[in-house]
Amino acid sequence: MSDPVPARSLAERRQAAEAKLRESSHCWLATAGDGRGPHLIPVSFWWDGTRLTTATFDDSVTARNIRAQPKVRVSVGTTADVLMIDATATIVPVTGIGPSEADGYARASRTDPRQVPGFAYVRLAPTRMQVWRNAAEFAGRTVMRDGKWLGRPAD
């Protein structure tokens, strides 16, 4: 039996989280609303360096949940290498978003909500991020707390 893969340093995990956000465009978005249970959907996203942008139908369960309870959870990656993000979500009408953000999302998702009637953007402002790839990394998996990155990125 081989030795388990050793845990990465905080700086290495932060670097992995940032890379995953830059290189990925798909995630799972979990919401919950007043009196409703959890709701989970797969969505595309675009990372601008500080927040994620995604989109959904303005009258969807996800949008209704966010309006009732803006705290959400996002998962990027696999069970063997995951980035979990707790975030505050805001629904933004298609007319309320700038061109660079809209274009970034359209490139990442291959869908342009500006061209789809009934769509709205969802901005996700991360408050906590956790990264782990195995049991050795359960301890110390938090790389962002209260919206602030922990540790310096690896050089």
C-alpha positions as CSV (number, residue, x, y, z in Angstrom):
1,M,0.0,0.0,0.0
2,S,1.4,3.4,-1.0
3,D,1.8,6.3,1.4
4,P,-1.0,8.9,1.2
5,V,-0.2,12.1,-0.7
6,P,1.1,14.7,1.8
7,A,-1.0,17.8,2.5
8,R,-0.2,20.9,0.6
9,S,0.8,24.1,2.4
10,L,-1.7,27.0,2.8
11,A,0.0,28.9,0.1
12,E,-0.1,25.9,-2.3
13,R,-3.8,25.4,-1.6
14,R,-4.6,29.1,-2.1
15,Q,-2.7,28.9,-5.4
16,A,-4.7,25.8,-6.4
17,A,-8.0,27.6,-5.5
18,E,-7.1,30.6,-7.7
19,A,-6.0,28.3,-10.5
20,K,-9.3,26.3,-10.3
21,L,-11.3,29.5,-10.5
22,R,-9.4,30.8,-13.5
23,E,-9.4,27.5,-15.4
24,S,-12.8,26.1,-14.6
25,S,-16.2,27.3,-15.9
26,H,-18.6,24.8,-14.3
27,C,-19.8,24.4,-10.7
28,W,-22.6,23.3,-8.5
29,L,-24.7,26.0,-6.9
30,A,-26.7,25.3,-3.7
31,T,-29.4,27.6,-2.4
32,A,-32.2,27.4,0.1
33,G,-35.1,29.7,0.6
34,D,-37.7,30.5,3.3
35,G,-39.4,27.2,4.1
36,R,-37.8,25.4,1.1
37,G,-35.2,22.7,1.4
38,P,-31.9,22.8,-0.4
39,H,-31.8,23.3,-4.1
40,L,-28.8,22.3,-6.2
41,I,-28.1,23.1,-9.9
42,P,-25.1,22.8,-12.2
43,V,-24.2,26.2,-13.7
44,S,-21.4,27.8,-15.7
45,F,-19.5,30.7,-14.1
46,W,-16.9,33.3,-14.8
47,W,-14.3,34.5,-12.2
48,D,-13.2,38.1,-12.5
49,G,-10.5,37.8,-9.7
50,T,-12.8,38.8,-6.9
51,R,-16.3,37.2,-7.6
52,L,-18.0,34.7,-9.7
53,T,-20.7,35.5,-12.2
54,T,-23.3,33.0,-13.3
55,A,-26.9,33.2,-14.6
56,T,-30.3,31.6,-14.3
57,F,-33.9,32.3,-15.2
58,D,-35.2,35.3,-13.2
59,D,-38.2,33.3,-12.1
60,S,-36.4,30.1,-11.2
61,V,-36.3,28.4,-7.8
62,T,-32.6,29.4,-7.5
63,A,-33.4,33.1,-8.1
64,R,-36.4,33.0,-5.7
65,N,-34.2,31.3,-3.0
66,I,-31.4,33.9,-3.4
67,R,-33.9,36.7,-3.0
68,A,-35.2,35.1,0.2
69,Q,-31.8,33.9,1.5
70,P,-28.6,35.2,-0.3
71,K,-26.2,32.8,1.4
72,V,-25.2,30.1,-1.1
73,R,-22.6,27.4,-1.4
74,V,-20.6,26.6,-4.6
75,S,-18.6,23.5,-5.4
76,V,-15.9,23.4,-8.1
77,G,-14.0,20.3,-9.0
78,T,-14.4,16.7,-8.0
79,T,-14.7,14.8,-4.7
80,A,-10.9,14.1,-5.0
81,D,-9.9,17.7,-5.5
82,V,-12.6,20.2,-4.5
83,L,-13.0,23.9,-3.9
84,M,-16.0,24.7,-1.7
85,I,-17.1,28.4,-1.6
86,D,-19.5,30.0,0.7
87,A,-20.8,33.2,-0.9
88,T,-23.3,36.0,-0.8
89,A,-25.4,36.1,-4.0
90,T,-27.0,39.0,-5.7
91,I,-29.5,38.8,-8.6
92,V,-28.6,41.4,-11.3
93,P,-30.9,42.1,-14.2
94,V,-29.3,41.7,-17.6
95,T,-29.4,45.5,-18.1
96,G,-27.6,46.0,-14.8
97,I,-24.3,44.4,-15.7
98,G,-21.3,45.9,-17.4
99,P,-20.1,44.7,-20.8
100,S,-16.8,43.2,-19.6
101,E,-18.6,41.1,-17.0
102,A,-21.3,40.0,-19.5
103,D,-18.7,39.2,-22.2
104,G,-16.6,37.2,-19.7
105,Y,-19.6,35.2,-18.6
106,A,-20.7,34.6,-22.3
107,R,-17.2,33.3,-23.2
108,A,-17.0,31.0,-20.1
109,S,-20.5,29.6,-20.5
110,R,-21.0,29.8,-24.2
111,T,-24.4,31.3,-23.4
112,D,-25.2,35.0,-23.5
113,P,-28.0,36.0,-21.1
114,R,-28.4,39.3,-23.0
115,Q,-29.8,37.2,-25.8
116,V,-32.0,34.9,-23.7
117,P,-35.4,36.4,-22.6
118,G,-36.1,35.9,-18.8
119,F,-32.5,35.4,-17.8
120,A,-30.7,37.3,-14.9
121,Y,-27.2,37.3,-13.7
122,V,-26.1,36.1,-10.3
123,R,-23.1,37.6,-8.7
124,L,-21.4,35.5,-6.0
125,A,-19.1,37.3,-3.5
126,P,-17.0,34.7,-1.7
127,T,-16.9,34.9,2.0
128,R,-15.1,31.6,2.7
129,M,-13.2,29.1,0.5
130,Q,-12.0,25.7,1.4
131,V,-9.7,23.4,-0.6
132,W,-8.8,19.8,-0.1
133,R,-7.9,16.8,-2.2
134,N,-7.7,14.0,0.4
135,A,-8.1,13.3,4.1
136,A,-4.6,14.6,4.9
137,E,-5.9,18.1,3.9
138,F,-9.1,18.2,6.0
139,A,-7.2,20.2,8.7
140,G,-6.2,23.7,7.4
141,R,-8.4,23.5,4.3
142,T,-9.7,27.1,4.7
143,V,-7.9,29.5,2.3
144,M,-10.4,32.4,2.6
145,R,-12.2,33.7,5.6
146,D,-14.5,36.7,5.9
147,G,-13.8,37.5,2.2
148,K,-10.0,37.7,2.7
149,W,-7.4,35.3,1.3
150,L,-5.3,33.6,3.9
151,G,-1.6,32.9,3.3
152,R,0.6,34.2,0.5
153,P,0.4,32.5,-2.9
154,A,3.3,30.2,-3.6
155,D,6.1,31.8,-5.5
